[in-house]
C-alpha cells in the first residue's frame, strides 16, 4: 500500500469525520496510520472522560487512554467486526479502569482527589463562564456521590447517562446481562438520588 503524500494526508485528516468507523478500521488494519489517527481523534476524548470519571485521577485516566489505543493498534488484525470498534474500545477501557480500582486501597482515590481540590472530571465537560458557585458546589456533590457508588454501579451509570450506550452494549462491555445492567443502574440512580437530595 503506497503512503499518501503530505497533501493527501492532510485532506484525509480533514475529511475523516465523514468516514465511518468500519472503513477507517479496515484502512488502519492495512497499515494506514492516518486512518488510525482519525479513529484516535474520534474516540480519545470519550475514552479519557470515561476513565477520568471512573478512576477520578488524571494520571490514571491518561495512562488508561494511552494503553487502550496502543492495544487497539496492536490488535487491529484481530478485530474482525469493524463496525463494533467503539464497543471494543469501551470494553477495553472499562476493564482497565476496574483493574486500576481493584488495586487501590479503599481510601486512596478519595484522599488523592481531596488533596487536589476540584475533582478533575469536572473540568472535562467544560463550564459556562457565568456558572454560579451553587452550580459548582452541586457538581462537586455529584462527583462525591459517584465516588460512593460501587465500581460496577459507577461504570453502568457513566456508560448509560454520560456516554449514551444501550443496555445491550453495556451488558457486552461489562460481561453481564441487560437485566443485570438495569438492576445496577436502578440501584445507582436510587443511591445518587438519595445522596443528591439536598440539591433537589
N, C-alpha and C positions, 0 to 999 in steps of 0.2 A: 504494500500500500504506500503510495507516494505521500510525502509530507507536504502539507499546504504551505505556500509562502506566507510572509508576514501579512500581506494584504488580505488574502483569502481567509487566514486565521482570524484576523480582526473582524471580518464580515461574519464568520461563523459565531464568534462570541456575541456579536450584536444581535444576531437572528436566533440565537439558541433558545430564547424564551418561547419561540413559536414551534419548536421541535418537541415532539412528545418523548417521554422517558424511554419508551421501548426503542425508538430509533437511536437515541443517544447511547443507550446501553450497548446496543449492537455495534455501533461505531467505536465506542470505547473498548469493547472486547476485541475489536480488530486492531487496536493499538492507537486509536485517535485520541491523543491527550486532550485536545481542545474539547472534544465531546465529553470527556470525563470531567474536565474543569467546569463545563456548563452544568453538569449534574451536581457538582460540589456547590457551585454558586446557588443553584436552585434550592438545595436542601440544608446547607450548612447552618443557616440561622435557626431553622426549625429544630434541628437536632441539638444545637447548642442550647436553645431555650429549654427544651425538654430536660437535658442533662443538668442545666443550672437549677431548674425548679425542683428536680428530683434530689440532687446532691446538696444544693444550697451552698455551693462552693465554686468560685470562678475557676480555680486551678484544675479541680477535678473535671469540671464541665469542658474546659478547653482540651484536657488530655483525652477525655472520652470521645469528644467530637473528632479529634485528630485520629484516634485509633479506629473509629468507625469507618472513616473514609480511606484510611490506609488498608484496612481489612477489605473494604469494598473493592479497591483497586486490585488487590492480590487475588480476590476470589471471583472476579468478573467471569473467568472461564467456567465457573461452577453455577453461575446464575443463568438458568435456562428459561425461567419465566420472567422475561424482561419487563413485562407490564407490572410485576409485583415488586419492582425495585424499591419503591418508597416504603413498602411494608417491611422489606428486608432491613432497610436502614433503621426503622423504628424498633424492630425486634432486636437488632444488634445493640443499639443504643440503650434500650431498656435493660437488657441483660447485663451490660457493662455497669449501668447505674446501680442495679440491685447488688451486683458483686461488690462495688465500692461501699455501699451502705452496710452490707453484711460484715465487712472488715472493720468498720468503725466501732469505737467504744460508744455506748448508748448516749453519752452527753457530749461527744466530740463535735458533732455538727452544730448543735445549738451554741456551744461555747465559742466555736470559730465565728459563727455568724454574729453573735453579740459583740465580739471583740472588734468587728469591722464596722459596726454601726448599721446603716441601712442595708437590708437584705439585697444581695447583688441582683437577684432576678427582677427586682422592681425596676431597675434601670433598663432592662432589655426591651420591655414593651413601649417605653417612651412615656413622657408625661406632657400634659398641656402646661405651658409656662404659667398659666393662671390657676393651676390646681391649688386648692386650699390646703391648709395644714390638716384639716379634718380628713380630706381625701388621702393624704399621705399617711395619717395615723391608721386609716381603715386598711390601706394596702399593707402596712406593717402588721396589722392584726391578722389579715388573711395569710400572710407569709408564715406567721407564728402558728396559725391554725393548721395550715398544710403540713407544717413540721410535726404536728402532733398525730397526724394520720399514720397508719402503718404504711410501710413501703408499698405494699400491694394495693392499698386503697389510694394512695397518692398517685401511683402510676396510672391507674384506670381513670381517676378523676382528671388528671392532666391530659391524657390521651383523648378523652371524650370532650371535656369542657374547653381546654386550651388549644387542642390540635384538631378537633372535629372528626376524629376517627370513628368508624362504625363499631357497633358492639361486636360484630363478627370479626372485624380486623383486630380489634383489641384482644379478643379471645385468642386469635392466632399469635399475636405478639407476646402475650404473657402465658401462652400454652395452657389454656383452660377453655371452658365453655362460655357461650354468650350468656347463659343463665347465671353462671358464676360472676361474670363481669357485671351484670345488672345488680346482683346482690352486693358486690363490693362497692359499686358506685352508689347504690342506695344508702349503704352504711356510711360512706364517706360524706354524702350530702347531708345526712342527718347530723353527723358529728360536726361538720362545718357550720351548719345552721345553728347548732347549739353554741358553738364557740363564737360565732359572729352575731349572736342575738343582741348584744348591746348596741350594734350598729344598725339594727332594723328599725 
